[in-house]
Amino acid sequence: MTVAFSGFGQKAIPFLKALDFHQSREWFLENRDLFEGELRDPFGDLVETLSERFAAVGLGLRGDRKKSLFRINRDVRFARDKRPYNRHLSAILSPDGTKMEQGVFFVHIGLERCFAGVAWWQPGPPLLLAMRNAIATRPGEFRALIKALKQNRLELDAEGCMKRAPRGFEHVTEADLAAAIRNRHFAVRHEIDPAGIHGPALVDELVDFALRAKPLLDWGRAIEAKVPVD
């Protein structure tokens, strides 16, 4: 049974600050109850509450507390930075409820910032190529997407954008289209005021953002539906 989200604990961010200072398994185990009660369990409540709300408005995104949350532990096997713990906790809601799908809703609660995103993040080569082709060959549809996002107070994130046109798209010279084709991701973000994470109103805020970002989901899904499955 889903427990309605009532807010992160008041010690959620202070816990992350202390964990980042100590970066110690011993300290984490001593304070595990604080982590679970203030941060992890409320995050599970948030994911499952959002999953129900997203279903009610037909967004096609879902998740649960077992599959959606990322671990607080860092994977340091190939990293120079060997600190064992992240400075944030995050989760994904996706079409099938796993972390393997594209066209997802992402929530990040961390020390530097708190934000949500709707994204086609690092899509595989066939889907990314199809998206770039859609921009080049159906510019009207892409520009309608950008207009809809702008009307909804959103814009595409340019993070990770290539410096040059990808091979095969050098002929696209219109500035807006050329810039979009250089994207490796197609994402929009919503900044969350850290002071607002402690109450149930965060759910309405995130549902509102997801609905404003729906044009990006719809655009990507229409393209994805035509990409051959291996």
C-alpha positions, 0 to 999 in steps of 0.5 A, spaced: 500 500 500 502 506 498 504 511 503 502 518 501 508 523 501 508 528 506 515 531 505 522 529 506 525 530 514 528 536 516 534 533 517 535 530 510 540 535 507 544 536 514 544 528 513 547 529 506 552 534 509 554 530 515 555 524 510 559 528 505 564 530 511 565 523 514 565 519 507 565 513 512 562 506 512 562 506 519 559 513 520 553 511 515 552 505 519 551 508 525 546 513 522 543 509 517 536 510 521 537 517 520 538 516 512 532 511 512 527 515 516 529 522 513 531 521 506 530 514 503 523 512 506 520 519 504 523 518 497 520 512 496 513 515 498 514 520 493 516 516 487 510 512 489 505 518 490 508 521 483 507 514 480 499 514 482 498 521 480 502 520 473 497 514 472 491 519 473 493 524 468 496 519 463 503 521 463 505 513 462 511 514 467 511 509 473 516 507 479 516 504 486 521 504 492 524 498 490 526 499 483 526 507 482 531 509 487 539 510 486 543 507 491 547 512 495 553 508 495 558 511 489 561 506 484 568 507 485 571 501 481 574 506 475 573 512 479 579 517 481 575 519 486 574 514 491 569 517 496 564 511 497 558 516 498 554 520 493 552 528 495 545 526 493 539 521 492 536 520 486 530 516 483 527 515 476 520 514 474 519 511 467 515 507 462 516 500 465 518 502 472 525 500 471 532 505 470 533 502 463 527 506 459 528 512 455 523 518 456 523 518 463 522 523 469 528 524 474 528 527 481 535 529 484 535 531 492 542 534 493 547 538 497 549 543 490 541 543 488 535 539 488 531 539 481 527 534 477 528 533 469 524 530 464 529 527 459 531 522 453 538 521 456 543 518 452 539 515 447 542 509 444 545 510 437 538 508 433 534 513 437 539 518 437 539 518 429 532 518 429 531 524 433 536 528 429 533 526 422 526 528 425 529 535 427 532 535 420 527 533 415 521 535 420 523 542 422 516 544 423 514 539 428 521 540 432 519 548 432 512 546 434 515 542 440 520 548 442 514 553 442 510 549 446 515 548 451 517 555 451 509 557 452 510 552 458 516 556 461 521 550 459 527 550 454 531 544 452 538 543 456 544 544 452 548 540 457 553 535 453 552 538 446 557 537 441 561 542 438 561 540 431 555 537 427 555 530 427 557 526 421 551 526 416 548 533 418 553 538 416 548 540 411 543 543 416 545 550 417 539 553 420 542 555 427 536 553 431 536 546 428 543 545 427 544 547 435 539 542 436 542 536 432 548 537 436 545 535 442 546 528 445 540 528 450 533 532 450 532 534 456 528 539 460 529 541 468 525 544 473 529 547 479 526 545 486 527 550 492 530 546 497 526 549 503 520 546 499 522 539 500 519 538 507 512 538 505 506 534 501 506 540 496 512 538 492 508 533 489 503 538 486 509 542 484 512 536 480 506 533 477 505 540 474 512 540 471 511 533 468 505 536 465 509 542 462 514 537 459 509 532 456 510 535 449 517 533 450 515 526 452 510 526 446 515 528 441 520 523 443 515 517 443 512 518 436 519 518 434 521 512 438 515 508 436 518 508 429 525 505 431 526 498 429 527 494 435 533 489 434 
